[in-house]
């Protein structure tokens, strides 16, 4: 009787493990899909409505380079305190 109980419990443990892994794959896929469409989709729709372009995709044949100039000038020490 004890051997049958051990086999039953080990089979139950194996079944619960497989069930948990399967459910976690399904739930994670659903949640990540919803988050993606809400986050990326709404950002895309809102940016198109406002007219915001995150990348400058226009080709200008008059430009030699598309590098943007950075403003890396030194600031006074007080401006670096409490930045946030």
C-alpha distances in whole Angstrom, upper triangle without the diagonal:
4,6,5,6,9,10,11,12,14,16,17,18,20,21,23,24,26,27,28,30,32,33,34,36,37,38,40,42,43,44,46,48,49,50,52,54,55,56,58,59,60,62,63,64,66,68,69,71,72,73,72,71,69,70,74,74,77,79,83,85,87,85,84,81,78,77,78,80,78,79,79,81,81,81,82,79,79,78,75,73,71,71,68
4,5,5,6,9,10,11,12,14,15,16,18,20,21,23,24,25,27,29,30,31,33,35,36,37,39,41,42,43,44,46,48,48,50,52,53,54,56,57,59,60,62,63,64,66,68,69,70,72,70,69,67,68,72,72,75,77,81,83,85,82,82,79,76,75,75,77,75,77,76,78,78,78,79,76,76,75,71,70,68,68,65
4,5,5,6,9,10,11,12,14,15,16,18,20,21,23,24,26,27,29,30,32,33,35,36,37,39,41,42,43,45,47,48,49,51,52,53,54,56,58,59,60,62,63,65,66,68,69,70,69,68,65,67,70,70,74,75,79,81,83,81,80,77,74,73,74,76,74,76,75,77,77,77,78,75,76,74,71,70,68,67,65
4,5,5,6,9,10,10,12,14,15,16,18,20,21,22,24,26,27,28,30,32,33,34,36,37,39,40,42,43,45,46,48,49,50,51,53,54,56,57,59,60,62,63,65,66,68,69,67,67,64,65,69,69,72,74,78,80,82,80,79,76,73,73,73,75,73,75,74,77,77,77,78,76,76,74,71,70,68,67,64
4,5,5,6,9,10,10,12,14,15,16,18,20,21,22,24,25,26,28,30,31,32,34,36,37,38,40,42,43,44,46,48,48,49,51,52,54,55,57,58,60,61,63,64,66,67,65,65,63,64,68,67,71,73,76,79,81,78,78,75,72,71,71,73,71,73,72,75,75,74,76,73,73,71,68,67,65,65,62
4,5,5,6,8,10,10,12,14,15,16,18,20,21,23,24,25,27,29,30,31,33,35,36,37,38,40,42,43,44,46,47,48,50,51,53,54,56,57,59,60,62,63,65,66,64,63,61,62,66,65,69,71,74,76,79,76,76,72,70,69,69,71,69,71,70,73,72,72,73,71,71,69,66,65,63,62,60
4,6,5,6,8,10,10,12,14,15,16,18,20,21,22,24,26,27,29,30,31,33,35,36,37,39,41,42,43,45,46,47,48,50,52,53,54,56,57,59,60,62,63,64,63,62,60,61,64,64,68,69,73,75,77,75,74,71,68,68,68,70,68,70,69,72,72,72,73,71,71,70,66,66,64,63,60
4,6,5,6,9,10,10,12,14,15,16,18,20,21,22,24,26,27,28,30,32,33,34,36,37,39,40,42,43,44,45,47,48,50,51,53,54,56,57,59,60,62,63,61,61,58,60,63,63,67,69,72,74,77,74,74,71,68,67,68,70,68,70,69,72,72,72,73,71,70,69,66,65,63,62,59
4,5,5,6,9,10,10,12,14,15,16,18,20,21,22,24,26,26,28,30,31,32,34,36,37,38,40,42,43,43,45,46,48,50,51,52,54,55,57,58,60,61,59,59,56,58,62,62,65,67,70,73,75,73,72,69,66,65,65,67,65,67,66,69,69,69,70,67,67,66,63,62,60,59,56
4,5,5,6,9,10,11,12,14,15,17,18,20,21,23,25,26,27,29,30,31,33,35,36,37,39,41,42,42,44,45,47,48,50,51,53,54,56,57,59,60,58,57,55,56,60,59,63,65,68,70,73,70,70,66,64,63,63,65,64,65,64,67,67,67,68,66,66,64,61,61,59,58,55
4,5,5,6,9,10,11,12,14,15,16,18,20,21,23,24,26,27,29,30,31,33,35,36,37,39,40,41,43,44,46,47,48,50,52,53,54,56,58,59,57,56,54,55,59,58,62,64,67,69,72,69,69,66,63,63,63,65,64,65,65,68,68,68,69,67,67,65,62,62,59,58,56
4,5,5,6,9,10,10,12,14,15,16,18,20,21,22,24,26,27,28,30,31,33,34,36,37,38,39,41,42,44,45,47,48,50,51,53,54,56,57,55,55,53,54,58,57,61,63,67,69,71,69,69,65,62,62,62,64,62,64,64,67,67,66,68,65,65,63,61,60,57,56,54
4,5,5,6,9,10,10,12,14,15,16,18,20,21,22,24,26,26,28,30,31,32,34,36,37,38,39,41,42,44,45,47,48,50,51,53,54,55,53,53,50,52,56,55,59,61,64,67,69,66,66,63,60,59,59,61,60,61,61,64,63,63,64,62,62,60,57,57,54,53,51
4,6,5,6,9,10,11,12,14,15,17,19,20,21,23,25,26,27,29,30,31,33,35,36,37,38,39,41,43,44,46,47,49,50,52,53,54,52,52,49,50,54,54,57,59,62,65,67,65,64,61,58,58,58,60,58,60,60,63,63,63,64,62,62,60,57,57,55,54,51
4,5,5,6,9,10,11,12,14,16,17,18,20,21,23,24,26,27,29,30,31,33,34,36,37,38,40,41,42,44,46,47,48,50,52,53,51,51,48,50,53,53,57,59,62,64,67,64,64,61,58,58,58,60,59,61,60,63,64,63,65,63,63,61,58,58,55,54,51
4,5,5,6,9,10,10,12,14,15,16,18,20,21,22,24,25,27,28,30,31,32,33,35,36,38,39,41,42,44,45,47,48,50,51,49,49,47,48,52,52,55,57,61,63,66,63,63,60,57,56,56,58,57,59,58,61,61,61,62,60,60,58,55,55,52,51,48
4,5,5,6,9,10,11,12,14,15,16,18,20,21,22,24,26,27,28,30,31,32,33,35,37,38,39,41,42,44,45,47,48,49,47,47,44,46,49,49,53,55,58,61,63,60,60,57,54,53,54,56,54,56,55,58,58,58,60,58,58,56,53,52,50,49,46
4,5,5,6,9,10,11,12,14,15,17,19,20,21,23,25,26,27,29,30,31,32,33,35,37,38,39,41,43,44,46,47,48,46,46,43,45,48,48,52,53,57,59,62,59,59,56,53,53,53,55,54,56,55,59,59,59,61,59,59,57,54,54,51,50,47
4,6,5,6,9,10,11,12,14,15,17,18,20,21,23,24,26,27,28,30,31,32,34,36,37,38,40,41,43,44,46,47,45,45,43,44,48,48,51,53,57,59,62,59,60,56,53,53,53,55,54,56,56,59,59,59,61,59,58,56,54,53,51,49,46
4,5,5,6,9,10,10,12,14,15,16,18,20,21,22,24,26,27,27,29,30,32,33,35,36,38,39,41,42,44,45,43,43,41,42,46,46,50,52,55,58,60,57,58,54,51,51,51,53,51,53,53,56,56,56,57,55,55,53,50,50,47,46,43
4,6,5,6,9,10,10,12,14,15,16,18,20,21,22,24,26,26,27,29,31,32,33,35,37,38,39,41,42,43,41,41,39,40,43,43,47,49,52,55,57,55,55,51,48,48,48,50,49,51,51,54,54,54,56,54,54,52,49,49,46,45,42
4,5,5,6,9,10,11,13,14,16,17,19,20,21,23,24,26,27,27,30,31,32,33,35,37,38,40,41,42,41,40,38,39,43,43,46,48,52,54,57,54,55,51,48,48,48,51,50,52,52,55,56,55,57,56,56,53,51,51,48,46,44
4,5,5,6,8,10,11,12,14,15,17,18,20,21,22,24,25,26,28,30,31,32,34,35,37,38,40,41,39,39,37,39,43,42,46,48,52,54,57,54,55,52,48,48,48,50,49,51,51,54,55,54,56,54,54,52,49,49,46,45,42
4,5,5,6,8,10,10,12,14,15,16,18,20,21,22,23,24,26,27,29,30,32,33,35,36,38,39,37,37,35,36,40,40,44,46,49,52,54,52,52,49,46,45,45,47,46,48,48,51,51,51,52,51,51,48,46,45,43,41,38
4,6,5,6,9,10,11,12,14,15,16,18,20,21,22,23,25,26,27,29,31,32,33,35,37,37,36,35,33,34,38,38,41,43,47,49,52,49,50,46,43,43,43,46,45,47,47,50,51,51,53,51,51,48,46,46,44,42,39
4,6,5,6,9,10,11,12,14,15,17,18,20,21,21,23,25,26,27,29,31,32,33,35,36,35,35,33,34,38,38,41,44,47,50,52,50,51,47,44,44,44,47,46,48,48,51,52,52,54,53,52,50,47,47,45,43,40
4,5,5,6,8,10,11,12,14,15,16,18,19,20,22,24,25,26,28,29,31,32,34,35,34,34,32,34,37,37,41,43,47,49,52,50,50,47,44,43,43,46,44,46,46,49,50,50,51,50,50,47,45,45,42,40,37
4,5,5,6,8,10,10,12,14,15,16,17,18,20,22,23,25,26,27,29,31,32,33,31,31,29,31,34,35,38,41,44,47,49,46,47,44,40,40,40,42,41,43,43,46,47,46,48,47,47,44,42,42,39,37,34
4,6,5,6,9,10,10,12,14,15,16,17,19,21,21,23,25,26,27,29,31,31,30,30,28,29,33,33,36,39,42,45,47,45,45,42,39,39,39,42,41,43,43,46,47,47,49,48,48,45,43,43,41,39,36
4,6,5,6,9,10,11,12,14,15,15,17,19,20,21,23,25,26,27,29,30,29,29,28,30,33,33,37,39,43,45,48,46,47,44,40,40,40,43,42,43,44,47,48,48,50,49,48,46,44,44,41,39,36
4,5,5,6,8,10,11,12,14,15,16,18,19,20,22,24,25,26,28,29,28,28,26,29,32,32,36,39,42,45,47,45,46,42,39,39,38,41,39,41,42,45,45,45,47,46,45,42,40,40,38,35,32
4,5,5,6,9,10,10,11,13,15,16,17,19,20,22,23,25,26,27,25,25,23,25,29,29,33,35,39,41,44,41,42,39,35,35,35,37,36,38,39,42,43,42,45,44,43,40,38,39,36,34,31
4,5,5,6,9,10,10,11,13,15,15,17,19,20,21,23,25,26,24,24,23,25,28,28,31,34,38,40,43,41,42,39,35,35,35,38,37,39,40,43,45,44,46,46,45,42,40,41,38,36,33
4,5,5,6,8,10,10,11,14,15,15,17,19,20,21,23,25,24,24,23,25,29,29,32,35,38,41,44,42,43,40,36,36,36,38,37,39,40,43,44,44,46,45,44,41,40,40,37,35,32
4,6,5,6,8,9,10,12,14,15,16,18,19,21,22,23,22,22,21,23,27,27,31,34,37,40,42,40,41,37,34,34,33,35,34,36,37,40,41,40,42,41,41,38,36,36,34,31,28
4,6,5,5,7,9,10,11,13,15,16,17,19,20,21,20,20,18,20,24,24,27,30,33,36,39,37,38,34,31,31,30,33,32,34,35,38,40,39,42,41,41,38,36,37,34,32,29
4,6,6,5,7,9,10,11,13,14,15,17,19,20,19,19,18,21,24,24,27,30,33,36,39,37,38,35,32,32,32,34,34,36,37,40,42,41,44,43,43,40,38,39,36,33,31
4,6,5,5,8,10,10,11,14,15,16,17,19,18,19,18,21,24,25,28,31,34,38,40,38,39,36,33,33,32,34,33,35,36,39,41,40,42,42,41,38,36,37,34,31,28
4,6,6,6,9,10,11,12,14,16,16,18,16,17,16,18,22,23,26,29,32,35,37,35,36,33,30,30,28,31,30,31,33,35,37,36,38,38,37,34,33,33,31,28,25
4,6,5,6,9,10,10,12,14,15,16,14,14,13,15,19,20,23,26,29,32,34,32,33,30,27,27,26,29,28,30,32,35,36,36,39,39,38,35,33,34,32,29,27
4,5,5,6,9,10,11,12,14,15,14,15,14,17,20,20,23,26,29,33,35,33,35,32,28,29,28,31,31,33,34,37,39,39,42,42,41,37,36,37,35,32,29
4,5,5,6,8,10,10,12,14,13,15,15,18,21,21,24,28,30,34,35,34,36,33,29,30,28,31,30,32,34,37,38,38,40,40,39,36,35,36,33,30,28
4,6,5,6,8,10,10,12,10,11,11,14,17,19,21,25,27,31,32,31,32,30,26,26,25,27,27,28,30,33,35,34,37,37,36,33,32,33,30,27,25
4,6,5,6,9,10,10,9,10,10,13,15,16,19,22,25,28,30,29,31,28,24,25,24,27,27,29,31,34,36,36,39,39,38,35,34,35,33,30,28
4,6,5,6,9,10,10,12,13,16,18,18,21,24,27,30,32,31,33,31,27,28,27,30,30,31,34,36,39,38,41,41,40,37,36,38,35,32,30
4,5,5,6,8,9,11,12,15,18,19,21,25,27,31,32,31,33,30,27,28,26,28,28,29,32,34,36,35,38,39,38,34,34,35,32,29,27
4,5,5,6,5,7,9,12,14,15,17,21,23,27,28,27,29,27,23,24,22,25,25,26,29,31,34,33,36,37,36,32,32,34,31,28,26
4,5,5,6,8,10,13,14,15,16,20,22,26,27,27,29,27,23,25,24,26,27,29,31,34,36,36,39,40,39,36,36,37,35,32,30
4,6,8,11,13,16,17,18,19,23,25,29,30,29,32,30,26,28,26,29,29,30,33,35,38,37,40,41,40,36,36,38,35,32,30
4,6,9,12,15,16,17,18,22,24,27,28,27,30,28,25,26,24,26,26,27,30,32,34,34,36,38,36,33,33,35,32,29,28
4,6,10,12,12,14,15,18,20,24,25,24,27,25,21,23,21,24,24,26,29,31,34,33,36,38,37,33,34,35,34,30,29
4,6,9,10,12,14,18,19,23,24,22,25,23,19,20,18,21,21,23,25,28,31,30,33,35,34,30,30,32,30,27,26
4,6,7,9,11,14,16,20,21,20,22,20,16,17,16,19,19,22,24,27,30,30,33,35,34,31,30,33,31,28,27
4,7,9,12,15,17,21,22,20,21,19,15,15,14,17,17,20,22,25,28,28,31,32,32,29,28,30,29,25,24
4,6,9,12,14,17,19,17,18,15,12,13,12,16,17,19,22,25,28,29,32,33,34,30,30,32,31,27,27
4,6,9,11,14,15,13,15,13,9,11,11,15,16,19,22,25,28,29,33,34,35,31,31,34,33,29,29
4,6,10,13,15,13,15,13,10,13,14,17,19,23,25,28,32,33,36,38,38,35,34,37,36,33,32
4,6,10,12,11,14,13,10,14,14,18,20,23,26,29,32,34,37,39,40,36,36,39,38,35,35
4,6,9,9,11,11,9,13,14,18,21,24,27,29,33,35,38,40,41,38,38,41,40,37,37
4,5,6,9,9,9,13,14,17,20,23,26,28,32,34,38,40,41,37,37,41,41,37,38
4,6,8,10,11,14,16,19,22,25,28,30,34,36,40,42,43,40,40,43,44,40,41
4,7,9,11,14,15,17,21,23,26,28,32,34,38,40,42,38,39,42,43,39,40
4,6,7,10,12,14,17,20,23,25,29,31,34,37,38,35,35,39,39,36,37
4,7,9,12,13,17,20,22,24,28,31,34,36,38,35,35,39,39,36,37
4,6,9,11,14,17,19,22,26,28,32,34,36,32,32,36,36,33,34
4,6,10,13,16,18,21,25,27,31,32,34,31,30,34,34,30,31
4,7,9,13,15,18,21,23,27,29,31,27,27,30,31,27,29
4,6,10,12,15,19,21,24,26,28,24,24,27,28,24,26
4,7,9,12,15,17,21,23,25,22,22,25,26,23,25
4,6,9,12,14,18,20,21,18,18,22,23,19,21
4,6,9,11,15,17,18,15,15,19,20,17,20
4,7,9,13,14,17,14,14,17,19,16,19
4,6,10,12,15,12,13,17,19,16,20
4,7,9,12,10,10,14,17,15,19
4,6,8,7,8,11,14,12,16
4,6,6,7,10,13,13,16
4,5,6,7,11,11,15
4,5,5,9,10,13
4,6,8,7,11
4,7,6,10
4,6,9
4,6
4
